[in-house]
Amino acid sequence: MKTKDELPDCPVATTVQVIGSKWKLLIMRNLLVRPWRFNELQKNLEGISQKVLTDSLRSMEADGIITRTVYPEVPPRVEYALSPLGETMRPILDAMQAWGNAFKAGELPEA
């Protein structure tokens, strides 16, 4: 996780830096529902490469947004879930969902 001195001064830029990629947002969308395994995420996120998914999950884990749990089974089972910090982003994603639905329904003012 970055120190406060390493983060941008602008709070919006800070948020974008932590969750700003398309894939991170979609991973978080899935993890809001339940914990997921790597292969489940890869199959659900059409178009994501294994490298991008791995890098995104590692970055989100380093930032404290998600947790990675390894179960001592053969073969090993690994699950990703939102951390308590990640759960605090639920209102942001809920607002994005509401806006997207309103936009698709034509319920927003035109430019």
Phi and psi in degrees as GROMACS dihedral restraints (atoms count N, CA, C in turn):
[ dihedral_restraints ]
;  ai    aj    ak    al  type     phi  dphi    fc
    3     4     5     6     1   -74.1    20    10
    4     5     6     7     1   150.6    20    10
    6     7     8     9     1   -78.8    20    10
    7     8     9    10     1   163.7    20    10
    9    10    11    12     1   -61.1    20    10
   10    11    12    13     1   -30.8    20    10
   12    13    14    15     1   -70.2    20    10
   13    14    15    16     1   -24.2    20    10
   15    16    17    18     1   -86.8    20    10
   16    17    18    19     1   -10.4    20    10
   18    19    20    21     1   -86.8    20    10
   19    20    21    22     1   153.2    20    10
   21    22    23    24     1   -62.4    20    10
   22    23    24    25     1   155.6    20    10
   24    25    26    27     1   -66.7    20    10
   25    26    27    28     1   -36.4    20    10
   27    28    29    30     1   -75.7    20    10
   28    29    30    31     1   126.6    20    10
   30    31    32    33     1   -65.0    20    10
   31    32    33    34     1   -31.1    20    10
   33    34    35    36     1   -67.5    20    10
   34    35    36    37     1   -42.2    20    10
   36    37    38    39     1   -63.8    20    10
   37    38    39    40     1   -35.4    20    10
   39    40    41    42     1   -63.1    20    10
   40    41    42    43     1   -47.1    20    10
   42    43    44    45     1   -62.0    20    10
   43    44    45    46     1   -44.4    20    10
   45    46    47    48     1   -62.7    20    10
   46    47    48    49     1   -38.2    20    10
   48    49    50    51     1   -64.0    20    10
   49    50    51    52     1   -36.7    20    10
   51    52    53    54     1   -79.1    20    10
   52    53    54    55     1   -43.5    20    10
   54    55    56    57     1  -125.4    20    10
   55    56    57    58     1    16.1    20    10
   57    58    59    60     1   -73.1    20    10
   58    59    60    61     1   -16.3    20    10
   60    61    62    63     1   -79.7    20    10
   61    62    63    64     1   151.7    20    10
   63    64    65    66     1   -54.3    20    10
   64    65    66    67     1   -44.2    20    10
   66    67    68    69     1   -70.3    20    10
   67    68    69    70     1   -39.1    20    10
   69    70    71    72     1   -61.8    20    10
   70    71    72    73     1   -41.4    20    10
   72    73    74    75     1   -63.7    20    10
   73    74    75    76     1   -41.6    20    10
   75    76    77    78     1   -71.4    20    10
   76    77    78    79     1   -34.8    20    10
   78    79    80    81     1   -62.3    20    10
   79    80    81    82     1   -46.0    20    10
   81    82    83    84     1   -62.2    20    10
   82    83    84    85     1   -39.5    20    10
   84    85    86    87     1   -54.9    20    10
   85    86    87    88     1   -45.6    20    10
   87    88    89    90     1   -67.1    20    10
   88    89    90    91     1   -43.3    20    10
   90    91    92    93     1   -70.7    20    10
   91    92    93    94     1   -15.1    20    10
   93    94    95    96     1   -65.7    20    10
   94    95    96    97     1   -25.9    20    10
   96    97    98    99     1   -84.9    20    10
   97    98    99   100     1   -45.7    20    10
   99   100   101   102     1  -171.3    20    10
  100   101   102   103     1   168.5    20    10
  102   103   104   105     1   -67.1    20    10
  103   104   105   106     1   148.0    20    10
  105   106   107   108     1  -129.1    20    10
  106   107   108   109     1   152.0    20    10
  108   109   110   111     1   -91.3    20    10
  109   110   111   112     1   160.1    20    10
  111   112   113   114     1   -54.9    20    10
  112   113   114   115     1   -51.9    20    10
  114   115   116   117     1   -64.0    20    10
  115   116   117   118     1   -34.0    20    10
  117   118   119   120     1   -62.7    20    10
  118   119   120   121     1   -45.4    20    10
  120   121   122   123     1   -62.0    20    10
  121   122   123   124     1   -45.4    20    10
  123   124   125   126     1   -61.7    20    10
  124   125   126   127     1   -40.4    20    10
  126   127   128   129     1   -69.3    20    10
  127   128   129   130     1   -36.5    20    10
  129   130   131   132     1   -75.9    20    10
  130   131   132   133     1   -33.0    20    10
  132   133   134   135     1   -93.4    20    10
  133   134   135   136     1    81.4    20    10
  135   136   137   138     1   -58.9    20    10
  136   137   138   139     1   126.1    20    10
  138   139   140   141     1   100.1    20    10
  139   140   141   142     1   -10.8    20    10
  141   142   143   144     1   -81.9    20    10
  142   143   144   145     1   136.8    20    10
  144   145   146   147     1   -85.6    20    10
  145   146   147   148     1   161.2    20    10
  147   148   149   150     1   -60.8    20    10
  148   149   150   151     1   -39.4    20    10
  150   151   152   153     1   -65.2    20    10
  151   152   153   154     1   -45.6    20    10
  153   154   155   156     1   -64.9    20    10
  154   155   156   157     1   -41.6    20    10
  156   157   158   159     1   -63.3    20    10
  157   158   159   160     1   -46.1    20    10
  159   160   161   162     1   -59.9    20    10
  160   161   162   163     1   -47.9    20    10
  162   163   164   165     1   -62.8    20    10
  163   164   165   166     1   -41.4    20    10
  165   166   167   168     1   -64.6    20    10
  166   167   168   169     1   -45.3    20    10
  168   169   170   171     1   -63.4    20    10
  169   170   171   172     1   -42.1    20    10
  171   172   173   174     1   -63.0    20    10
  172   173   174   175     1   -43.4    20    10
  174   175   176   177     1   -63.9    20    10
  175   176   177   178     1   -43.8    20    10
  177   178   179   180     1   -66.8    20    10
  178   179   180   181     1   -35.9    20    10
  180   181   182   183     1   -67.6    20    10
  181   182   183   184     1   -42.1    20    10
  183   184   185   186     1   -63.4    20    10
  184   185   186   187     1   -34.1    20    10
  186   187   188   189     1   -81.2    20    10
  187   188   189   190     1    -5.3    20    10
  189   190   191   192     1    82.7    20    10
  190   191   192   193     1    12.7    20    10
  192   193   194   195     1   -80.1    20    10
  193   194   195   196     1   -34.6    20    10
  195   196   197   198     1  -127.5    20    10
  196   197   198   199     1   162.8    20    10
  198   199   200   201     1  -115.9    20    10
  199   200   201   202     1   150.5    20    10
  201   202   203   204     1  -120.7    20    10
  202   203   204   205     1   119.6    20    10
  204   205   206   207     1  -114.5    20    10
  205   206   207   208     1   124.2    20    10
  207   208   209   210     1  -104.4    20    10
  208   209   210   211     1   122.7    20    10
  210   211   212   213     1   -94.6    20    10
  211   212   213   214     1   134.2    20    10
  213   214   215   216     1   -76.5    20    10
  214   215   216   217     1    74.7    20    10
  216   217   218   219     1  -126.1    20    10
  217   218   219   220     1   168.5    20    10
  219   220   221   222     1  -120.7    20    10
  220   221   222   223     1   116.2    20    10
  222   223   224   225     1   -71.8    20    10
  223   224   225   226     1   159.8    20    10
  225   226   227   228     1   -60.0    20    10
  226   227   228   229     1   141.6    20    10
  228   229   230   231     1  -111.5    20    10
  229   230   231   232     1   128.4    20    10
  231   232   233   234     1  -121.1    20    10
  232   233   234   235     1   130.6    20    10
  234   235   236   237     1  -122.7    20    10
  235   236   237   238     1   143.7    20    10
  237   238   239   240     1  -111.4    20    10
  238   239   240   241     1   138.0    20    10
  240   241   242   243     1  -144.0    20    10
  241   242   243   244     1   159.8    20    10
  243   244   245   246     1   -70.5    20    10
  244   245   246   247     1   139.3    20    10
  246   247   248   249     1   -82.5    20    10
  247   248   249   250     1   172.1    20    10
  249   250   251   252     1   -55.8    20    10
  250   251   252   253     1   -36.8    20    10
  252   253   254   255     1   -64.6    20    10
  253   254   255   256     1   -43.0    20    10
  255   256   257   258     1   -62.1    20    10
  256   257   258   259     1   -36.7    20    10
  258   259   260   261     1   -61.5    20    10
  259   260   261   262     1   -27.3    20    10
  261   262   263   264     1   -67.8    20    10
  262   263   264   265     1   -11.8    20    10
  264   265   266   267     1   -89.8    20    10
  265   266   267   268     1    -2.5    20    10
  267   268   269   270     1   -52.4    20    10
  268   269   270   271     1   -46.6    20    10
  270   271   272   273     1   -61.2    20    10
  271   272   273   274     1   -32.9    20    10
  273   274   275   276     1   -64.9    20    10
  274   275   276   277     1   -47.8    20    10
  276   277   278   279     1   -69.4    20    10
  277   278   279   280     1   -35.8    20    10
  279   280   281   282     1   -62.0    20    10
  280   281   282   283     1   -41.6    20    10
  282   283   284   285     1   -65.9    20    10
  283   284   285   286     1   -38.4    20    10
  285   286   287   288     1   -65.1    20    10
  286   287   288   289     1   -38.9    20    10
  288   289   290   291     1   -65.1    20    10
  289   290   291   292     1   -44.7    20    10
  291   292   293   294     1   -62.5    20    10
  292   293   294   295     1   -43.3    20    10
  294   295   296   297     1   -64.0    20    10
  295   296   297   298     1   -44.9    20    10
  297   298   299   300     1   -60.1    20    10
  298   299   300   301     1   -41.8    20    10
  300   301   302   303     1   -64.7    20    10
  301   302   303   304     1   -43.5    20    10
  303   304   305   306     1   -65.3    20    10
  304   305   306   307     1   -38.9    20    10
  306   307   308   309     1   -64.1    20    10
  307   308   309   310     1   -47.5    20    10
  309   310   311   312     1   -63.5    20    10
  310   311   312   313     1   -32.0    20    10
  312   313   314   315     1   -83.8    20    10
  313   314   315   316     1    -2.2    20    10
  315   316   317   318     1    71.9    20    10
  316   317   318   319     1    26.3    20    10
  318   319   320   321     1   -93.8    20    10
  319   320   321   322     1     5.1    20    10
  321   322   323   324     1  -105.1    20    10
  322   323   324   325     1   153.3    20    10
  324   325   326   327     1   -64.4    20    10
  325   326   327   328     1   146.9    20    10
  327   328   329   330     1   -82.0    20    10
  328   329   330   331     1   158.5    20    10
